[in-house]
């Protein structure tokens, strides 16, 4: 099945740790649950983020989808994107090496 990656970035208002609201934290919970469920279904290969300050950090989600349209739909279903706390850009991707 084709593979894709999307890169997530926090919106600028969340670059400051003090700016986060309870609602923002709730969305992150939904975001994690969404990706966990997709991983358990076998769709997500890898998901994670860099460990840097908000203005530098990014998240990566490597996953499989039947085609680019389905990949865009999966990315658009991302709670953090839907709720406007992260932006995402989709790229076709191919895992070349993976440790066991």
DRENPA-3360 file (N, C-alpha, C; in nm, 2 decimals, always signed):
BEGIN
1 = XXXXXXXX = +0.09/-0.12/+0.00/+0.00/+0.00/+0.00/+0.09/+0.12/+0.00 ~ +0.05/+0.23/-0.07/+0.13/+0.35/-0.07/+0.15/+0.41/+0.07 ~ +0.26/+0.47/+0.09/+0.30/+0.54/+0.22/+0.30/+0.69/+0.20 ~ +0.27/+0.76/+0.31/+0.27/+0.90/+0.31/+0.33/+0.95/+0.45 ~ +0.37/+1.07/+0.45/+0.41/+1.13/+0.58/+0.34/+1.27/+0.58 ~ +0.29/+1.31/+0.70/+0.26/+1.45/+0.71/+0.33/+1.51/+0.83 ~ +0.37/+1.63/+0.81/+0.45/+1.71/+0.90/+0.36/+1.81/+0.97 ~ +0.36/+1.81/+1.10/+0.27/+1.89/+1.18/+0.35/+2.00/+1.25;
9 = XXXXXXXX = +0.30/+2.12/+1.25/+0.36/+2.24/+1.32/+0.25/+2.30/+1.41 ~ +0.29/+2.34/+1.53/+0.20/+2.42/+1.61/+0.17/+2.55/+1.55 ~ +0.05/+2.60/+1.57/+0.02/+2.74/+1.53/+0.10/+2.83/+1.62 ~ +0.14/+2.95/+1.56/+0.23/+3.04/+1.64/+0.18/+3.08/+1.78 ~ +0.05/+3.09/+1.80/+0.00/+3.12/+1.94/+0.04/+3.02/+2.04 ~ +0.07/+2.90/+2.00/+0.11/+2.79/+2.10/+0.26/+2.77/+2.11 ~ +0.33/+2.86/+2.05/+0.48/+2.85/+2.07/+0.52/+2.88/+2.21 ~ +0.44/+2.96/+2.28/+0.46/+2.99/+2.42/+0.39/+2.89/+2.51;
17 = XXXXXXXX = +0.46/+2.81/+2.59/+0.40/+2.71/+2.67/+0.29/+2.77/+2.76 ~ +0.30/+2.90/+2.80/+0.20/+2.96/+2.89/+0.07/+2.99/+2.82 ~ +0.07/+2.99/+2.68/-0.05/+3.02/+2.61/-0.15/+2.91/+2.59 ~ -0.11/+2.79/+2.63/-0.20/+2.67/+2.61/-0.32/+2.68/+2.71 ~ -0.44/+2.65/+2.65/-0.56/+2.65/+2.73/-0.60/+2.50/+2.76 ~ -0.69/+2.49/+2.85/-0.74/+2.35/+2.88/-0.80/+2.29/+2.75 ~ -0.86/+2.37/+2.67/-0.92/+2.32/+2.54/-0.80/+2.27/+2.45 ~ -0.69/+2.34/+2.44/-0.58/+2.30/+2.36/-0.53/+2.17/+2.41;
25 = XXXXXXXX = -0.51/+2.15/+2.54/-0.46/+2.02/+2.60/-0.56/+1.91/+2.57 ~ -0.69/+1.94/+2.57/-0.79/+1.83/+2.54/-0.77/+1.79/+2.39 ~ -0.75/+1.88/+2.30/-0.73/+1.85/+2.16/-0.61/+1.76/+2.15 ~ -0.50/+1.79/+2.22/-0.38/+1.70/+2.21/-0.42/+1.56/+2.26 ~ -0.50/+1.55/+2.36/-0.55/+1.42/+2.40/-0.62/+1.34/+2.29 ~ -0.71/+1.41/+2.22/-0.78/+1.35/+2.10/-0.69/+1.32/+1.99 ~ -0.59/+1.41/+1.97/-0.49/+1.39/+1.86/-0.41/+1.26/+1.89 ~ -0.37/+1.24/+2.02/-0.30/+1.12/+2.06/-0.38/+0.99/+2.04;
33 = XXXXXXXX = -0.51/+1.00/+2.09/-0.60/+0.89/+2.08/-0.63/+0.85/+1.93 ~ -0.64/+0.95/+1.85/-0.67/+0.93/+1.71/-0.55/+0.85/+1.64 ~ -0.43/+0.90/+1.67/-0.31/+0.83/+1.62/-0.29/+0.69/+1.68 ~ -0.32/+0.68/+1.80/-0.30/+0.55/+1.87/-0.40/+0.45/+1.81 ~ -0.52/+0.49/+1.78/-0.62/+0.40/+1.72/-0.58/+0.36/+1.58 ~ -0.52/+0.46/+1.50/-0.48/+0.43/+1.37/-0.36/+0.34/+1.37 ~ -0.27/+0.35/+1.47/-0.16/+0.26/+1.48/-0.20/+0.12/+1.51 ~ -0.30/+0.11/+1.60/-0.35/-0.02/+1.64/-0.42/-0.09/+1.52;
41 = XXXXXXXX = -0.48/-0.01/+1.43/-0.55/-0.06/+1.31/-0.44/-0.11/+1.21 ~ -0.32/-0.06/+1.22/-0.21/-0.09/+1.13/-0.19/+0.01/+1.02 ~ -0.26/+0.12/+1.03/-0.25/+0.23/+0.93/-0.13/+0.31/+0.95 ~ -0.11/+0.36/+1.08/+0.01/+0.44/+1.11/+0.13/+0.35/+1.14 ~ +0.24/+0.38/+1.07/+0.37/+0.31/+1.09/+0.44/+0.37/+1.20 ~ +0.45/+0.50/+1.21/+0.52/+0.57/+1.31/+0.46/+0.71/+1.33 ~ +0.46/+0.76/+1.46/+0.41/+0.89/+1.49/+0.50/+0.94/+1.60 ~ +0.54/+1.07/+1.59/+0.62/+1.13/+1.70/+0.64/+1.27/+1.67;
49 = XXXXXXXX = +0.73/+1.33/+1.76/+0.76/+1.47/+1.75/+0.90/+1.50/+1.79 ~ +0.95/+1.61/+1.75/+1.08/+1.65/+1.79/+1.07/+1.71/+1.94 ~ +1.18/+1.70/+2.01/+1.18/+1.75/+2.15/+1.25/+1.88/+2.15 ~ +1.18/+1.98/+2.11/+1.23/+2.12/+2.09/+1.13/+2.22/+2.14 ~ +1.17/+2.34/+2.16/+1.07/+2.44/+2.20/+0.96/+2.46/+2.09 ~ +0.84/+2.51/+2.13/+0.73/+2.52/+2.04/+0.75/+2.58/+1.90 ~ +0.84/+2.68/+1.89/+0.86/+2.75/+1.76/+0.94/+2.66/+1.67 ~ +1.01/+2.56/+1.73/+1.10/+2.47/+1.65/+1.04/+2.33/+1.63;
57 = XXXXXXXX = +0.96/+2.29/+1.72/+0.91/+2.15/+1.72/+0.82/+2.12/+1.60 ~ +0.83/+1.99/+1.56/+0.74/+1.94/+1.45/+0.70/+1.80/+1.48 ~ +0.59/+1.76/+1.43/+0.55/+1.62/+1.45/+0.55/+1.55/+1.31 ~ +0.57/+1.42/+1.31/+0.57/+1.34/+1.19/+0.47/+1.22/+1.21 ~ +0.40/+1.20/+1.11/+0.31/+1.08/+1.10/+0.34/+1.01/+0.97 ~ +0.39/+0.89/+0.98/+0.42/+0.81/+0.86/+0.31/+0.70/+0.86 ~ +0.24/+0.69/+0.75/+0.12/+0.60/+0.74/+0.09/+0.55/+0.60 ~ +0.00/+0.46/+0.59/-0.04/+0.40/+0.47/-0.18/+0.44/+0.43;
65 = XXXXXXXX = -0.20/+0.46/+0.30/-0.34/+0.49/+0.25/-0.35/+0.44/+0.11 ~ -0.47/+0.41/+0.07/-0.48/+0.36/-0.07/-0.43/+0.45/-0.18 ~ -0.45/+0.58/-0.16/-0.41/+0.68/-0.26/-0.40/+0.82/-0.19 ~ -0.35/+0.91/-0.27/-0.33/+1.05/-0.22/-0.46/+1.11/-0.16 ~ -0.57/+1.08/-0.23/-0.70/+1.14/-0.18/-0.73/+1.09/-0.04 ~ -0.72/+0.96/-0.02/-0.74/+0.89/+0.11/-0.64/+0.95/+0.22 ~ -0.52/+0.97/+0.17/-0.41/+1.02/+0.26/-0.45/+1.16/+0.31 ~ -0.50/+1.24/+0.21/-0.54/+1.38/+0.25/-0.66/+1.38/+0.35;
73 = XXXXXXXX = -0.75/+1.28/+0.32/-0.87/+1.27/+0.41/-0.82/+1.23/+0.55 ~ -0.73/+1.14/+0.56/-0.68/+1.09/+0.69/-0.61/+1.21/+0.76 ~ -0.53/+1.29/+0.69/-0.46/+1.40/+0.75/-0.56/+1.50/+0.80 ~ -0.66/+1.53/+0.72/-0.77/+1.63/+0.75/-0.85/+1.58/+0.87 ~ -0.86/+1.45/+0.90/-0.93/+1.40/+1.01/-0.86/+1.42/+1.14 ~ -0.73/+1.46/+1.13/-0.65/+1.48/+1.25/-0.71/+1.58/+1.34 ~ -0.74/+1.55/+1.47/-0.81/+1.64/+1.56/-0.73/+1.77/+1.57 ~ -0.60/+1.77/+1.58/-0.52/+1.89/+1.60/-0.53/+1.98/+1.48;
81 = XXXXXXXX = -0.54/+1.93/+1.36/-0.56/+2.00/+1.24/-0.70/+2.06/+1.23 ~ -0.80/+1.97/+1.26/-0.94/+2.01/+1.25/-0.97/+2.12/+1.35 ~ -0.91/+2.12/+1.47/-0.94/+2.22/+1.57/-0.85/+2.34/+1.56 ~ -0.76/+2.34/+1.46/-0.68/+2.46/+1.43/-0.56/+2.49/+1.52 ~ -0.51/+2.39/+1.59/-0.39/+2.41/+1.68/-0.26/+2.37/+1.61 ~ -0.28/+2.29/+1.50/-0.16/+2.25/+1.42/-0.19/+2.26/+1.28 ~ -0.09/+2.29/+1.20/-0.10/+2.28/+1.05/-0.03/+2.16/+1.01 ~ -0.07/+2.11/+0.89/-0.01/+1.98/+0.84/+0.02/+1.99/+0.69;
89 = XXXXXXXX = +0.13/+1.93/+0.65/+0.16/+1.92/+0.51/+0.19/+1.78/+0.47 ~ +0.12/+1.73/+0.37/+0.13/+1.59/+0.33/+0.24/+1.57/+0.22 ~ +0.31/+1.46/+0.23/+0.41/+1.42/+0.13/+0.40/+1.27/+0.10 ~ +0.42/+1.23/-0.03/+0.43/+1.09/-0.06/+0.56/+1.05/+0.01 ~ +0.57/+0.92/+0.05/+0.68/+0.87/+0.13/+0.70/+0.73/+0.10 ~ +0.83/+0.68/+0.13/+0.86/+0.54/+0.11/+0.96/+0.50/+0.22 ~ +0.91/+0.42/+0.31/+1.01/+0.37/+0.41/+1.11/+0.28/+0.34 ~ +1.24/+0.31/+0.36/+1.34/+0.23/+0.29/+1.41/+0.13/+0.39;
97 = XXXX = +1.42/+0.17/+0.51/+1.48/+0.09/+0.61/+1.40/+0.10/+0.74 ~ +1.39/-0.01/+0.81/+1.32/-0.01/+0.94/+1.38/-0.12/+1.02 ~ +1.41/-0.08/+1.15/+1.47/-0.18/+1.24/+1.36/-0.28/+1.28 ~ +1.40/-0.40/+1.32/+1.31/-0.50/+1.36/+1.26/-0.48/+1.50;
% end
